[in-house]
Amino acid sequence: MNSPAAPRPILGAIAVVCHQDQVLLIQRKNPPNAGWWGFPGGHVELGETALQAAQRELHEETGIQARPLEYLTNIDVLLRDEQESVTQQYLLTAVLCAYEGGTPEPADDALQACWLPVDGLQEQDLQLIDQVAEVAHMARARLARDRLA
């Protein structure tokens, strides 16, 4: 007799795009985190890399064209119920992307899409998804380091 398969973590990719000391963020339309601000991104489809997924999701959600540069970091997301049991788990791969063109226009599952200053991001009156400000600073530092190399 086969038992039901245990839930497994879901792989997602997020696009981290910095341009002129600003970072591109979207306000999410759908759960999880509906109404909260974070990086464009979504599920990695079978047969695509996280780099490809980040580029695809970025364009689908914002219309922005960017070139994936490298894996920046991984983010573990554990969603819990009232009893603190894990109900869903995501592994998000943050992909550093080089802005190539376009004006942010919200589409797909984004309510809003805009450039926001990296400095002071946490002081903005926005509900930021966990680690957004830290990852934005990490991306800007990585880009600055690579320009100097």
C-alpha positions in Angstrom: 0.0 0.0 0.0 1.4 3.4 -1.0 1.2 6.1 1.6 0.6 9.7 0.5 3.7 11.6 -0.4 5.0 13.9 2.2 5.0 17.6 1.2 8.3 18.7 -0.2 10.0 22.1 -0.2 9.2 24.2 -3.3 12.1 25.8 -5.3 11.7 29.4 -6.3 13.9 32.0 -7.8 13.9 35.8 -7.2 15.5 38.5 -9.4 17.5 41.1 -7.5 18.0 44.1 -9.8 19.9 47.2 -8.7 20.2 50.3 -10.8 21.5 53.7 -9.8 21.5 52.9 -6.1 17.9 51.6 -6.3 16.4 48.2 -6.2 13.4 46.9 -8.1 10.6 45.6 -5.9 7.0 44.5 -6.4 4.0 44.4 -4.2 2.7 40.9 -4.3 -0.9 40.3 -5.4 -1.3 36.6 -4.3 -0.5 34.5 -1.2 1.9 33.9 0.3 2.7 37.5 1.4 -0.1 39.2 -0.6 0.2 42.9 -0.2 3.9 42.7 1.0 6.9 44.0 -0.9 9.6 41.8 -2.2 11.7 40.9 -5.3 10.0 39.7 -8.5 10.1 35.9 -8.7 8.3 32.6 -8.6 8.5 28.9 -9.1 11.4 27.3 -11.0 9.8 25.2 -13.8 10.9 21.7 -14.7 13.9 22.0 -17.1 14.9 25.6 -16.3 17.7 26.8 -14.1 17.1 29.2 -11.2 18.9 31.8 -13.3 16.5 31.3 -16.2 13.5 31.3 -13.9 14.5 34.6 -12.2 14.9 36.3 -15.6 11.6 34.9 -16.8 9.7 35.8 -13.7 11.2 39.3 -13.6 10.0 40.0 -17.1 6.5 38.5 -16.5 5.9 40.5 -13.3 7.5 43.8 -14.3 8.4 44.0 -18.0 12.0 44.7 -17.1 14.8 43.2 -19.1 17.8 42.0 -17.2 20.6 39.6 -17.6 21.2 37.0 -14.8 24.8 37.4 -13.5 25.2 35.0 -10.6 23.6 33.3 -7.6 23.6 35.8 -4.8 22.3 33.8 -1.8 19.6 31.3 -0.8 16.6 32.1 1.5 14.7 29.5 3.5 11.0 30.4 4.0 9.0 28.3 6.4 5.3 29.0 6.7 3.7 27.9 9.9 0.2 27.5 11.2 -1.2 28.6 14.6 0.4 25.6 16.3 3.8 26.5 14.8 3.8 23.4 12.5 5.4 24.0 9.1 2.7 24.1 6.5 4.8 25.0 3.5 8.5 25.4 2.8 10.3 27.3 0.0 13.9 27.5 -0.9 14.4 30.8 -2.8 17.5 31.3 -4.8 18.3 35.0 -5.1 19.8 35.8 -8.5 21.7 39.0 -9.1 20.7 40.5 -12.4 22.1 43.3 -14.5 19.4 45.8 -15.6 19.3 46.1 -19.3 16.1 48.2 -19.9 12.4 48.8 -19.5 10.1 50.7 -17.1 8.5 48.7 -14.3 4.9 47.9 -15.0 3.1 45.5 -12.7 1.8 42.4 -14.3 1.1 38.7 -13.6 1.0 38.5 -9.8 2.3 42.0 -9.0 0.1 44.8 -7.7 2.8 47.4 -8.0 6.4 47.5 -9.4 8.9 50.3 -8.8 12.5 51.3 -8.1 13.2 52.1 -4.5 16.4 53.5 -2.9 18.5 50.8 -1.3 19.5 53.1 1.5 16.6 53.6 3.9 14.6 50.7 2.5 13.7 49.5 6.0 12.5 53.0 6.9 10.0 53.2 4.1 6.4 52.7 5.0 6.3 49.3 3.3 5.6 45.8 4.5 8.8 44.2 3.4 9.1 40.4 3.1 11.8 39.0 5.4 15.4 39.7 4.3 14.5 42.0 1.4 16.6 44.9 2.7 19.6 42.7 3.6 19.6 41.1 0.2 19.3 44.5 -1.6 22.4 45.7 0.3 24.2 42.5 -0.5 23.4 42.9 -4.2 24.6 46.5 -4.3 27.8 45.6 -2.5 28.5 42.7 -4.9 27.9 45.0 -7.9 30.2 47.7 -6.4 32.9 45.1 -5.7 32.7 43.7 -9.2 33.1 47.2 -10.7 36.3 47.7 -8.8 37.7 44.3 -9.7 
